[in-house]
Amino acid sequence: TAGKVVRKKAAAGRVTLEDVIVKVIKRNKGPLGFKDLMKRIVEGKMFKTRSTNFDNVLRRTLSTSKAVKRVGRGVYDLA
């Protein structure tokens, strides 16, 4: 289909980045800044990606997520 963008659904059993973000925020029991969130995900090796710019992937996921909301500049909490 020319001109159509087809998005793949996450495979059954596969953990999405959004799932990991929700888990980290729940574990923190409160809002987290972007740098802290990224540090915990990267150091804990919680999500595997081939991206060379993981921070951009994380920013995009945070901005489009329905499960996470921005509560301040660079600060995110559960929706």
C-alpha positions in Angstrom: 0.0 0.0 0.0 1.8 3.1 -1.3 1.8 6.1 1.0 0.4 4.4 4.0 2.3 4.0 7.2 1.8 0.7 8.9 2.6 0.5 12.6 3.6 -2.8 14.1 1.9 -3.9 17.3 4.1 -5.0 20.1 4.5 -8.8 19.9 2.6 -10.7 22.6 4.8 -11.0 25.7 7.2 -8.3 24.5 7.7 -5.4 27.0 7.4 -2.0 25.5 9.3 1.1 26.6 6.1 2.6 27.9 5.7 -0.4 30.2 9.2 0.1 31.5 8.6 3.8 32.1 5.4 3.0 34.1 7.3 0.4 36.1 10.1 2.8 37.0 7.7 5.6 38.1 5.7 3.2 40.2 8.8 1.9 41.9 9.8 5.5 42.6 6.4 6.2 44.1 6.3 9.6 42.6 7.3 11.9 39.7 10.7 11.5 38.1 12.8 13.9 36.1 13.9 12.9 32.6 17.5 12.4 33.5 16.7 10.2 36.5 14.3 8.2 34.4 16.8 7.7 31.7 19.6 6.8 34.1 17.5 4.2 35.9 16.4 2.5 32.6 19.9 2.5 31.1 21.9 1.5 34.2 19.3 -1.2 35.1 19.4 -2.5 31.5 15.6 -2.5 31.5 15.1 -2.0 27.8 17.0 -3.2 24.8 17.2 -0.9 21.7 19.4 -0.6 18.7 19.1 3.2 18.7 22.3 5.3 19.1 20.2 8.1 20.5 18.1 6.4 23.2 17.3 9.8 24.8 15.3 10.8 21.7 13.4 7.5 21.7 12.6 8.1 25.4 11.5 11.7 24.8 9.2 10.6 21.9 7.7 7.8 24.0 7.0 10.2 26.9 5.4 12.8 24.7 3.0 10.3 23.0 2.2 8.1 26.0 -1.3 7.9 27.4 0.0 6.2 30.6 2.4 9.0 31.6 1.9 12.7 31.9 4.2 15.7 32.1 3.8 17.4 35.5 6.5 20.0 35.1 9.4 20.9 32.9 11.2 17.6 32.3 9.2 15.9 35.1 6.9 12.9 34.5 4.4 11.0 36.5 1.6 8.4 35.9 -1.5 9.7 34.2 
